[in-house]
Amino acid sequence: MSSRGRLRRCRPGLTLVEVLIASSILVMALASLGQLQSSGVRAAMVAGTEAQAIVLCQSELDRYRAGISPPAQEALMPIPGTDHWSSRIYIEPTASEGISAVTVEVYRHPIGSNTKPAARLTHWIRQSPSASVSFEMPIP
């Protein structure tokens, strides 16, 4: 009988406790991978929104420089061709004579009382000597 009991102890294989421990380690690893994947998707969505805001900001600045957008708009104006974006343009004098700082801010809707702009772009533009509100593009 003692030889038979000894055979059971030396039998190759895994015990139930070892299987449970390995299974719990595998489940925890898969859960952390799932969480990592979901945070990666969220980060990609935020990066896409930020990239879109920057492109819209540059587009609004180009529209202003081309004379399509109003010279100075303190109120939020919807951006043409978009459903969820608005912009605001500020013109401020600089310390350099004949140079103005044009700042474009882009906001994503809905806009609340504490909303920060999704993107802000400031560009210095040479002021035309003929008019105080019109600007000309610098010659490269």
NORRAPE-V458977 format. One line per field, one symbol per residue. phi: phi as a letter, one per 30 degrees, with the letter a starting at -180 (. if undefined). A space follows every 50 residues. Layout:
phi: ???
//
This chain:
phi: .ddddddddcddkcdddddddddddddddddddddddddddddddddddd ddddddddddddddddidddebbdddcddeibccbbbbccbbdcdddicc ccccccbcddccdcdcddabbcbdbdddddbdccbcdddd
//
